[in-house]
Amino acid sequence: MQMTLKMKRWIGVVAAAMVCGFGSGRAVAQEEAGFQAYLIQLRAQAIAKGVSARTLDMVLPTLTLNTRVIELDRAQPGGSPANPNASIPAFAPYKAQHVGAAIIARGRSAYQSQRWRLQKIEDQTGVPESVMVAIWGHETSYGVVMGGFDLPRALASLAYEGRRRQLFADEFIAAMQMVDRGVPVSQLKGSWAGATGGPQFLPSVYLRLAKDGDGDGRSDIWTSPADTLASIGNYFTSAGWRAGQPWGLAVTVPAGFDRSGITNRLVSPRCERVFARHSGWKTIAEWRALGISPETRVWPDDRVMATLMEPDGPGKTAYLLTGNYRVILDYNCSNFYALSVGLLADAVEQ
């Protein structure tokens, strides 16, 4: 395969970088040289996956190692084996921060301004309008805060670091496929971990699930609220959202409740600590018979299956969680995240 003059010059620069560097800058130069050498390998992988040489020749010569995203990745809880005995903080402070008056007010404004679009998307997907708005609010403050990291550079740097090389290499290749599909490189900005646009989709998720919500022929999740909301609705449909069923409801557990009979004996293959906090499944009718009572919303259908979670322990507000709560967890596998999305959705539509 013939290479462009630009690529030949880039490879020459890589070779020169690998033999240069001295004094205090030697380690930095060596690290950059290693990164540039890795980009040649990454280019071959992208070509093998069908990415055009034109896109790669345009993007790769512009990339340098971003050590900041590597630092941020290593600082995540997943950067080292999780301590299964680590204490879990209370939900109440998180709720106050993420379901506070300001974000509810902005959510209600976004909800009202987008109703004509949201109603159409709900009709098509079965996903409640308020849930789509709540995801939009949690991810990007309704499209205001979408991240400023250069995605190709961030993803290539994280792939080079190696701890989760295959994941980030695949996401880099997906980002290049987005460019091949017509997404401008300048649009590829987002979080340090590669999430982009209003829904904060990884590139691979964008390729699978991004939708054109306004009929202009593009899936523009960066500047089009219609495309953002349609894409969120499409994600939830793909993850198994059940129309007409709530995500859950706040409940009161009676004093002296015997919890030994509701233990969850299943071990989840993913997010084990998240699901370990849930009880076993029972129907709404069974929970009602055990003395559980709703705090605000009415009971769903007696046949709906739900699990019980008490995020702040006995004596505090508990939640019965349906299969749709699990769909929110598919978006972000965190009980605090999923609970706050559900509660924000409830508040937005009031």
C-alpha positions in Angstrom: 0.0 0.0 0.0 1.4 3.4 -1.0 1.8 6.0 1.7 1.3 9.7 1.2 4.3 12.1 1.5 2.7 13.3 4.8 2.8 9.8 6.2 6.4 9.2 5.1 7.5 12.4 6.8 5.6 11.4 10.0 7.3 8.0 10.1 10.6 9.7 9.6 9.9 11.9 12.5 9.0 8.9 14.6 12.3 7.2 13.7 14.2 10.3 14.6 12.4 10.7 17.9 13.3 7.2 18.9 17.0 8.0 19.0 16.9 11.5 20.4 16.4 12.9 23.9 19.0 13.7 26.6 19.2 15.2 30.1 16.1 15.9 32.0 14.0 15.6 28.8 15.2 12.1 27.9 12.4 10.2 29.6 9.8 12.4 28.1 11.3 12.1 24.6 11.6 8.3 25.0 7.9 8.1 26.0 6.8 10.2 23.1 8.9 8.1 20.8 7.3 4.9 22.1 3.9 6.5 21.6 4.7 7.5 18.0 6.0 4.0 17.3 2.7 2.5 18.7 0.7 4.7 16.4 2.2 2.9 13.4 0.9 -0.4 14.9 -2.5 1.3 15.6 -2.6 2.5 12.0 -2.2 -1.1 10.7 -5.0 -2.3 13.0 -7.3 0.5 11.8 -6.5 -0.3 8.1 -7.3 -4.0 8.8 -10.7 -2.9 10.2 -11.5 -0.9 7.1 -10.6 2.6 8.1 -9.5 4.7 5.1 -5.8 5.6 4.7 -7.0 9.1 3.9 -8.5 9.5 7.4 -5.5 8.0 9.1 -3.1 10.1 7.1 -5.0 13.2 8.2 -5.3 12.3 11.9 -2.2 10.3 13.1 0.5 12.9 12.3 -1.3 15.4 14.5 -1.2 13.2 17.6 1.1 13.4 20.6 1.0 11.5 23.9 -1.5 13.0 26.4 -0.1 12.0 29.8 -3.0 13.7 31.6 -5.6 11.2 30.4 -3.3 8.4 31.5 -3.1 10.0 35.0 -6.9 10.4 35.1 -7.4 6.8 34.1 -5.0 5.4 36.7 -6.7 7.5 39.4 -10.1 5.7 38.8 -11.3 3.0 41.2 -10.9 0.5 38.4 -7.2 1.3 38.2 -6.4 -1.2 40.9 -8.3 -4.2 42.3 -11.4 -2.9 44.1 -11.5 -3.5 47.8 -14.7 -5.5 48.3 -14.9 -4.4 51.9 -14.6 -0.7 51.2 -17.4 1.3 52.8 -20.0 2.8 50.6 -20.9 6.4 51.2 -24.4 7.6 51.9 -26.7 8.3 49.0 -28.2 11.4 50.5 -25.3 13.8 49.8 -25.0 12.5 46.2 -28.7 13.0 45.7 -28.5 16.6 47.0 -25.8 17.4 44.5 -27.2 15.6 41.5 -30.9 16.1 42.0 -30.9 19.6 43.4 -33.2 22.5 42.7 -30.9 24.0 40.0 -30.6 20.9 37.9 -34.3 20.2 38.3 -35.2 23.7 37.2 -33.0 23.5 34.1 -34.4 20.0 33.4 -38.0 21.3 33.5 -37.0 24.1 31.1 -35.4 21.6 28.7 -38.3 19.2 29.1 -40.8 21.9 28.2 -38.8 23.3 25.3 -38.3 19.9 23.7 -41.8 18.4 24.4 -42.8 18.4 20.7 -39.7 16.3 19.9 -39.8 14.2 23.1 -43.3 13.1 22.6 -42.5 11.8 19.1 -39.4 9.9 20.4 -41.4 8.4 23.3 -44.1 7.2 20.8 -41.4 5.5 18.8 -39.3 4.0 21.6 -41.5 3.7 24.7 -38.9 5.5 26.7 -40.4 8.3 28.9 -39.6 11.8 27.9 -38.4 12.7 31.4 -35.9 9.8 31.5 -34.3 11.0 28.3 -34.1 14.5 29.6 -32.6 13.2 32.9 -29.8 11.3 31.1 -29.1 14.4 29.1 -28.9 16.5 32.3 -26.7 14.1 34.1 -24.3 13.5 31.3 -23.8 17.1 30.0 -26.0 19.4 32.0 -28.4 19.5 29.0 -25.7 19.9 26.4 -23.7 22.6 28.2 -20.7 20.6 29.5 -19.5 18.0 26.9 -15.8 17.9 27.6 -12.8 19.4 25.8 -10.4 16.5 25.3 -9.3 15.7 21.8 -10.8 12.2 21.4 -8.3 10.7 18.9 -5.4 11.8 21.0 -7.0 10.7 24.3 -8.0 7.3 23.0 -4.6 6.6 21.3 -2.8 7.7 24.5 -4.9 5.4 26.7 -4.4 2.5 24.2 -0.7 3.1 24.3 -0.6 3.0 28.1 -1.8 -0.6 27.9 -3.8 -1.3 30.9 -7.0 -1.5 28.8 -5.3 -1.5 25.4 -7.8 -3.4 23.4 -10.8 -1.3 24.7 -9.2 2.0 23.8 -7.6 0.8 20.6 -11.1 -0.4 19.4 -12.6 3.0 20.5 -9.9 4.9 18.6 -10.6 2.8 15.5 -14.4 3.5 15.9 -13.6 7.2 16.1 -11.7 7.0 12.8 -14.7 5.1 11.3 -16.9 8.1 12.5 -14.6 10.4 10.5 -15.0 8.1 7.5 -18.7 8.4 7.8 -18.5 12.2 7.6 -18.1 13.4 11.2 -15.6 16.3 11.2 -12.4 15.6 13.2 -13.0 18.9 14.9 -16.2 17.5 16.3 -14.4 14.7 18.2 -14.2 16.4 21.6 -15.3 14.9 24.8 -14.3 13.3 28.1 -10.8 12.1 28.9 -12.1 8.5 28.5 -13.5 9.0 25.1 -17.2 9.8 25.6 -18.6 12.5 23.3 -21.6 14.6 22.5 -24.8 15.2 24.5 -25.4 11.6 25.4 -21.6 11.1 26.1 -21.4 8.1 23.8 -18.2 6.2 23.2 -17.4 6.1 19.5 -18.4 2.4 19.2 -21.8 3.3 20.8 -22.2 6.2 18.4 -21.7 3.9 15.4 -24.3 1.5 16.7 -27.0 3.7 18.2 -26.7 7.4 17.3 -29.9 8.5 15.6 -31.0 11.3 13.3 -33.8 13.0 15.2 -34.4 16.0 13.1 -34.4 14.5 9.6 -31.4 16.3 8.2 -29.6 13.1 7.4 -26.9 13.4 10.1 -26.6 12.0 13.6 -25.3 15.2 15.2 -25.2 14.5 19.0 -23.0 17.6 19.5 -25.3 20.5 18.4 -28.7 18.9 17.8 -30.9 18.3 20.8 -33.2 16.3 18.6 -30.4 13.9 17.6 -29.2 13.7 21.2 -32.5 12.8 22.6 -33.4 10.4 19.8 -30.0 8.7 20.4 -30.6 8.3 24.1 -34.0 6.8 23.4 -32.5 4.4 20.9 -29.9 3.4 23.5 -32.6 2.6 26.1 -34.7 0.6 23.5 -31.6 -1.4 22.5 -30.9 -2.1 26.2 -34.4 -3.5 26.8 -36.5 -0.7 28.2 -40.1 -1.9 28.8 -42.7 0.7 27.9 -45.3 1.5 30.5 -43.2 0.3 33.4 -41.6 2.8 35.9 -37.9 2.6 36.7 -38.8 2.2 40.4 -40.4 4.0 43.3 -39.4 5.3 46.7 -40.9 3.1 49.5 -41.0 2.8 53.3 -39.9 -0.4 54.9 -41.8 -1.2 58.1 -40.0 -1.4 61.4 -38.9 -4.9 62.3 -38.9 -6.0 58.7 -37.3 -9.4 58.3 -34.6 -9.1 55.6 -33.4 -12.6 55.8 -36.1 -13.8 53.5 -35.3 -11.4 50.6 -31.6 -12.1 50.2 -30.3 -12.0 46.7 -28.5 -15.3 46.1 -27.4 -14.5 42.5 -24.0 -13.2 41.6 -23.9 -10.8 38.7 -21.3 -11.4 36.0 -20.7 -7.6 35.8 -20.8 -4.8 38.3 -20.9 -7.3 41.1 -20.8 -4.8 43.9 -23.6 -2.7 42.3 -26.0 -5.6 42.0 -25.0 -7.1 45.4 -26.9 -4.2 47.1 -30.2 -5.4 45.6 -32.5 -7.9 47.2 -34.0 -10.9 45.4 -36.8 -10.3 42.9 -40.5 -10.3 44.0 -43.7 -9.1 42.4 -45.2 -5.8 43.5 -48.0 -7.8 45.0 -45.5 -9.7 47.1 -43.8 -6.6 48.3 -47.1 -5.0 49.3 -48.0 -8.1 51.2 -44.8 -7.8 53.1 -45.8 -4.3 54.3 -43.8 -2.2 52.0 -45.6 1.1 51.1 -44.9 3.7 48.5 -43.9 7.2 49.6 -45.1 9.2 46.6 -46.1 7.5 43.3 -48.8 4.8 43.1 -48.1 1.1 42.9 -47.3 -0.2 39.4 -49.1 -3.3 38.2 -49.1 -6.2 40.7 -47.2 -8.4 38.3 -44.2 -6.2 37.8 -41.1 -7.7 39.2 -38.9 -5.5 41.5 -35.9 -5.7 43.8 -35.5 -3.7 47.1 -32.5 -1.5 47.8 -31.9 0.6 50.9 -29.0 2.8 49.9 -28.7 4.6 53.3 -29.6 1.6 55.4 -32.7 0.6 57.5 -34.9 3.4 58.6 -34.2 5.6 55.6 -36.0 5.9 52.2 -35.7 2.6 50.3 -36.5 1.9 46.6 -38.2 -0.9 44.7 -36.4 -1.2 41.4 -37.8 -2.7 38.2 -36.1 -4.1 35.2 -36.0 -0.6 33.7 -33.7 0.4 36.5 -31.3 -2.2 35.1 -31.5 -0.4 31.8 -30.3 2.8 33.4 -27.5 0.8 35.0 -26.5 -0.4 31.5 -25.9 3.3 30.7 -23.7 3.8 33.7 -23.3 0.9 36.2 -23.6 2.9 39.4 -26.5 2.7 41.8 -26.2 6.3 42.8 -26.2 7.4 39.1 -29.2 5.3 38.2 -31.2 6.3 41.3 -30.5 10.0 40.7 -31.5 9.7 37.0 -34.8 8.1 38.0 -35.4 10.7 40.7 -34.5 13.6 38.4 -36.8 12.2 35.7 -39.7 12.1 38.3 -38.9 15.7 39.4 -38.6 17.1 35.8 -42.1 15.9 34.7 -43.9 17.3 37.8 
